[in-house]
Amino acid sequence: MSHRERVFAGGEGSAGPGTLGLVTILEFHAAFAWLVMVANGIVGVWSLAAHRNERLRSQAFWYCAWAAHITIGIQVTIGVIAQQSGDVTAPSIHQFYGFVAFASTAIIAAYRAQLEEWRFLLYGWGSLFLMGLAIRSFFLTGPI
């Protein structure tokens, strides 16, 4: 029996327990992880570049930054839903990385006003840190 079958007994493509239509919660969690990694990586690089080049500072940047950070909350929520379904138990380190990423987004947002002069560095390094957590969690523990 495959990992997917053991985790979600609804069967491939069924709308049984642990599924979202044709995709299991676990498959969605794994696919969404790529969005988390890419979005935070792009925002991190953009933010560090914007620190040096004022022309890159725009309202669009802030929309993208908040969207990238919101993906962390969505990903953690999906992980908690998968965990609470009772069909899967994620490794403790995977849960730890999720908690650290979630807490880090709150810390980054909280320090935005206090570090006004350095906010692009804060969001740049913070977003790259979040990307690193997502990569580490995904590749060390699997996409759970």
N, C-alpha and C positions, 0 to 999 in steps of 0.2 A: 504494500500500500504506500503510495507516495505521501510526502509531507503534506501537500495540499489536501489530500483525501483524509489524512488523519486529523488535520486541523479543522477542516470544515466538511462535515459529513453530508452537506447538501449536494455534492456531486458537481462535476464540471458543467458550468453554464446553466445550472438550475437556479431557481429562485428560492432555494431552501435556506436553512439556517446559515448565518454567516455570509450571506451574499448580498450584493447590491445589484439586482438585476442579473446581468450576465457576468459580472465580475465580483469575485469575493472581496471582502473587506481587506484581507491580506494582500491581494493583488493590487488593489487600489492604493494601499499604504506603500507598497513597493514602488509603484509607478509615480506616486505623488512625491516620493523621496527625491526623485530626479529633479522635479520642479523646485523643491526646497534647495537642493544643492546648486542648481544653475542660477536660480533667481538671486540667492544670497551672494553667489560668486560675482555675478554681473554688478549688483548693487555695490559690493565691496570695492571692486576695481573702479567703478564709476565715481564712487565717493572719494577714493584716494586721489583720483585724477582731478576731481572738482576742488579738492583742497589746494592744488597747485594752479589750476586754471579756472578762473571765475566764470568763464563763458559756459562751463559745464554745469553751473549751479542754476537749477530751474525748478519750477513747481513740479514738472514731470519727474524729476529725480525723487522728490519727496513722496509722490504717489507710488513710485516703484519701490522705494525703500520700505514704506509701510506695507505695501503688498507683499514684499519678500518676507518681512518679519511676521506678517499674519499667516503666511504659509507654515511657519513653525507651530503656531497655535493649532492650526487645522490638522497638521500631521500628528501632533501629540494627541489631539482629540480622537483621531482615527485609531491611533495606537491603543488608547484607553478603551475605546469601544471594542476593538478586537480582543483585548485582554479580558474585558468584562463579559464577553460572550461566553467565556468559560471553555472555549475550544482550543485556546492557545495560551502558552505561557512564554513570554519573551524573556530572554536572559536578563539578569539583573543589570548588567552593564548597558544593555540596550535601553532599559528603562531609565537608568541614570543619565545617559546622554540626552534622552528626551527631556528629562527634568532640567538639566543644566541649560539646554538650549532655550527652553521655555522661560526659565528664570533670567537668562542672559538678555532676552528681548526686553523684559521688563526693566532690567538694570540700564540697558542702553537708552531706552525711552526716558527713564527717570533722570539720567545725567545730561540729557540734551540741553536743558536750559542752563545748567551750571557750567557746562563746557561749551558755551556758545561760540567762542573763538576757535575751538578745536572740534566742533561738531562733525565736520566732514571726516576728520581722522577717527573720531569715535564710531561713526557709522561705517566707515571703511574697514577698519580693523575688526569692529564688532561683527559685521556681516561676513567677513572672511573667517572669523572664528566660528560663527554659526554654520557656515558651509563646511568647515573642517569637522565639526561635530557630526554633521549629517553624513559626511563621507566616511568618517571613522565608524559610526554606528552601522551604516549600511554594509560596508565591506568587512568589518571585523565580526559582526554578529549575524550578518545576512539581513535581508529585507524584512524579516519577521512579519 
